[in-house]
């Protein structure tokens, strides 16, 4: 794990933040059929359906803590969680698998992604956080510092989508090859490698 301090000064912040990069796990749970529900249900029905998805994830986060200083970002169609490597109290793979099972029991089809990589963090927890700012006439919400696991999770989520021009991977539980290595796990067989934007994933469940 790299841990070399660097000084950076975000354009919207007056004070400098002392930051380091460290390894982290990313966990993304995505509402796979959100487009079908949004266009196939009446507006009130879709709103209730979406709220049920978000409430189920809130229950999982509060009832099954992932570990110390875990952070979550609600993306609307998905929720992304990130935790520093070594801070987890629950195996990220098992956590993601169990969350998907609970959502499946409520008739939600999901994509789950477990990713891994280097992220930038502030040296004092809480120094950088989601905040509203403005750039000219544009309101800006800053939710994350640069994060490789975040980017890799989004790659897999995008690759899972199915349309007429692209078959997509479909719903399932996808695990980053780097996360497998970081967790010290070994593959019992040789599943098909799925590549998205240079990141390699394996499907462990549908």
PEDAQUI-V895311 format. One record per backbone hydrogen bond with DSSP energy under -0.5 kcal/mol. CO is the residue of the C=O (numbers start at 1). NH is the residue of the N-H. E is the energy in kcal/mol with one decimal. If there is no record, write none. Layout:
CO|NH|E  CO|NH|E
This chain:
3|5|-0.6  6|8|-0.5  6|19|-2.2  8|17|-1.7  10|13|-1.6  17|8|-1.4  17|19|-0.7  18|123|-2.2  19|6|-2.3  20|121|-2.8  22|119|-3.3  23|85|-2.2  24|117|-1.8  25|83|-2.1  26|115|-2.9  27|81|-3.3  28|113|-2.5  29|79|-2.3  30|32|-1.2  30|111|-1.8  31|34|-1.3  33|37|-2.3  34|38|-2.7  35|39|-2.1  36|40|-1.7  37|41|-1.9  42|46|-2.6  43|47|-2.4  44|48|-2.1  45|49|-2.2  46|50|-3.0  47|51|-2.5  48|52|-1.9  49|53|-1.8  50|54|-2.4  51|55|-2.6  52|56|-2.2  53|57|-1.8  54|58|-2.3  55|59|-2.3  56|60|-1.8  57|61|-2.4  58|62|-2.2  59|63|-2.7  60|64|-2.2  66|89|-2.3  66|90|-1.5  67|70|-1.1  71|82|-2.6  73|75|-0.7  73|80|-2.7  75|77|-1.4  77|31|-3.2  78|75|-3.3  79|29|-2.5  80|73|-2.9  81|27|-3.0  82|71|-2.4  83|25|-2.9  84|87|-2.5  87|68|-2.0  91|95|-2.7  92|96|-2.4  93|97|-2.4  94|98|-2.6  95|99|-2.2  96|100|-2.2  97|101|-1.8  98|102|-2.1  99|103|-2.2  100|104|-2.5  101|105|-1.9  102|106|-0.6  103|106|-1.0  103|108|-2.3  104|107|-2.1  107|109|-0.5  109|32|-1.7  109|33|-0.7  110|172|-1.2  111|30|-3.0  112|174|-3.4  113|28|-2.5  113|115|-0.6  114|176|-3.3  115|26|-2.1  117|24|-2.6  118|148|-2.6  119|22|-2.6  121|20|-2.2  123|125|-0.5  124|127|-2.1  131|142|-2.4  133|140|-3.1  135|138|-1.7  138|135|-2.8  140|133|-3.0  140|142|-0.6  141|143|-0.6  142|131|-1.3  146|120|-2.5  147|151|-1.9  148|152|-2.7  149|153|-2.2  150|154|-2.0  151|155|-2.0  152|156|-2.0  153|157|-2.2  154|158|-2.5  155|159|-2.2  156|160|-1.3  157|161|-0.6  158|161|-1.1  159|169|-1.7  160|170|-2.0  166|163|-2.6  172|112|-3.0  172|174|-0.6  173|204|-3.1  173|205|-0.8  174|114|-2.7  175|202|-1.9  176|179|-0.5  176|180|-2.0  177|181|-1.8  178|182|-2.2  179|183|-2.1  180|185|-2.2  181|184|-1.2  189|191|-0.5  194|201|-3.1  196|199|-2.2  199|196|-2.7  200|177|-2.9  201|194|-2.9  202|175|-2.7  202|204|-0.5  205|173|-2.4
